[in-house]
Structures are given as C-alpha cells and as structure tokens.
Amino acid sequence: MDANRGQTLPSMPDIAFDPASDWPMCSHVERRARRLNDMIDRIGANRSRLVRACGGATIAEAAKNCLSCPYPTACIEWVSDRSFDAVEPPSFCRNRNLIRRCREVEGVAVVLTDSDI
C-alpha cells in the first residue's frame, strides 16, 4: 500500500528572476562558453572529437575549466590576436592538453583517449 496516498505535496516557493542579479551570471557563463569555442576554432581543433570524447565528459570538463579560468582577459587577447598562426593553446590555458589532443595535424587526427582527461 502506498503510504503517501491521499497526502498533498508541499508547494514550491515562487522563484523570481531578478535581472539585476541573475543576468550577469548568465552572461558570464555564455561569454566563457564562447571563448572555449573560439579557442577550439583558433587552433583548428576538431570540436566534434572533443564533444564525443568520453561521452561528453571531456567537453564538460573543458567548460568547467573555462568558467573558473583566472586569465579571461589574456584569453580574449590571445584568441583575438591574428598576428600569428596558433598551433596550440597558450601555456596559461587550463584546457591546453585537452584541446591540443583534439587538433588535426596535417590531416592526421590526434586520438583522444579516456586517459587524456
């Protein structure tokens, strides 16, 4: 017999969206995600390989790394600087090894394995 039958569930409190306080965090997360994509594009890494690696765990880890990056200004400047050919992420990038391993070098795909995370 169902012990909860006939009981009502407690009501959930109304959660209001406050644009003044909630929007900056949404914007922050969006900018960091865009920066990860820009970094992937800048060095010519294979985004599909990064997304598929380890069932999506690799891209989730990369996104988490970007969210907590202590060098956002340096990252923006590096990604935007087209005065050089980028072959790998900068040394300060927390996703350097992950992204490097997903780069295609002269048409030969670099294979990313679970041990590379």
BELGI-V259577 format. One record per helix or strand of 2 or more residues. SS is the DSSP state (hx for helix, st for strand). FROM is the first residue (numbers start at 1). TO is the last residue. If there is no record, write none. Layout:
ss=SS from=FROM to=TO
ss=SS from=FROM to=TO
//
This chain:
ss=hx from=19 to=43
ss=hx from=47 to=67
ss=hx from=72 to=80
ss=hx from=96 to=101
ss=st from=103 to=105
ss=st from=108 to=109
ss=hx from=114 to=116
//
